[in-house]
Amino acid sequence: MREITYREIEAKGALNRVQGMPFEWSLNPYVGCAHACSYCFARAYNARYRERDVGEAFDRNIEVRTNFVERLRRELQRRPEGSVAIGTATDPYQPIEGKYRLTRGCLEALADFPMPTSIITKGPLVVRDIELLQRLDAKADLTVYFSVPCVDEDIVRKTDPGTAPPRQRLRALRMLRDAGIDAAVLCMPVLPGITDSEESLNRAAKAASEAGATAFRHRPLKIDREIRDYYI
Ligand code: SF4
């Protein structure tokens, strides 16, 4: 078992302005991610902007922004323009969300002050919030993206060691689709020599389609210099 420590911190703000992305704002109630994917680009962010180790400091020392929802509510009252993506630098449904419910708090705030929203996750825990997602969906555009880089469970155990198996993610996707929520698959990143065969991509696309995904997108691996040695 991997031992993970959690530290409570105060966030200075919640909505983070982003540029060059298909959304204007991002929301990340946690810092670091227990899902521990070896290729995670957010490891490089951790090193570049927070001067932290790209390995255990990212995936075994998680920070919890306990005042995040309160900050978000204050910011949403000012009616920011644009759309928001939840979970761009950490998984909003990583296991500790079961205790702190910060992602749920963010969705409640967005349901009160709606803006177009997307969620990116590998966490089946998202099904806990189906009714809330329906409430938000009735007021604003909402898409839940499930990250499923491949469906080979032996590979996933090595590359995404802290995550739920792909079949559980796809089962969660099916539940969201059955509840009328737009849910798609991001088959990203495609790992050279590991998941880039036609067979691997076809299997992932077929599984996504069978689960009811409304879209299937893929993109090759991009390795920032900070995590080059770690990934190799
Ligand atoms: S689930 Fe996402 S944020 Fe978490 S380690 Fe994996 S790629 Fe990074």
Boltz pocket constraint, residues with backbone or C-beta under 6 A from the ligand:
constraints:
  - pocket:
      binder: B
      contacts: [[A, 33], [A, 34], [A, 35], [A, 36], [A, 37], [A, 39], [A, 40], [A, 41], [A, 42], [A, 87], [A, 88], [A, 89], [A, 90], [A, 91], [A, 122]]
      max_distance: 6.0
